[in-house]
Amino acid sequence: ESILHIDGFEQDKKVVVIAATNRKEDLDPALISRFDTMIPFGLLDHSSRQQIASKYAKHLIKPELDELARVTK
């Protein structure tokens, strides 16, 4: 049996898997080897973290958003 069959994937189907981690060193190398492409990206700056927080934490006022962005480096 092919590994695709064992995993439940059919060869003629297109499958896209998107995953994210900040602890790559904890992942099994066998799992990592199954991904064709890895796209590393750096940490967000303070302003970007504050903008993201403002979209999801609408109840916070600006000083609280600033503090949240500061502590979530």
N, C-alpha and C positions, 0 to 999 in steps of 0.2 A: 504494500500500500504506500502511496506517496504521502509525504508530510502534509500536503494540502488536503488530502482526503481525511487524514486523521484529525486535522484541525477543524474540519467541517466546511472548508472552503472548496468551491468548485473552480477548476482551472480556467474555465471560459467566462467566469464572472470577474468584474473589476471590483476590487475591495480597496477602500481607502481607510487607513487607521491613523488617527491623529492622537498623539499622546504628549504629555508634558510632565516634566519632573524637575525639581531642583536638587535631586539627590541621585544623579546618574550612577554614582559609585555603589549604590545599594541595589542596583538592578542586576539580575543574572545576565552574564554575557551571552547566553543562548537566546534570551529574549531580545537583547539589543541587536544581535545578528540578524533578526528577522525583519528589521526595518531597512528599507532601501536608502532612505534619505534622513539625515539628521540636520536640523537647522538650529544652531545655537544663537541665543541672543542675550544681551546683557541686561542688567537691572535697569528699571525705569528711574528717571530722575525725580526729584521732589515734586516738581510741577506736574508731571505726568501722573504720579501716584495720587496727587491731590485732585486732579481732574477725574480720574477713575472713581475715587471715593465719593466725589460729589454726585456722580450719577446713581450710585447705589445706596448712599447714606444721606438721602435728601433731608433727613431730620437734623443733621448736624449743621452748626453755624460755622462760619469761616475759620475762626480760631481752632475749633474742634477738628475741622478737616485738615488744617495745617498740622496739628499735633498728630493726627492719624497718619498723615503722609510722612511725618518725621520718624515715627516709631516703626513703620513698616518697611524699612530699608531692606 
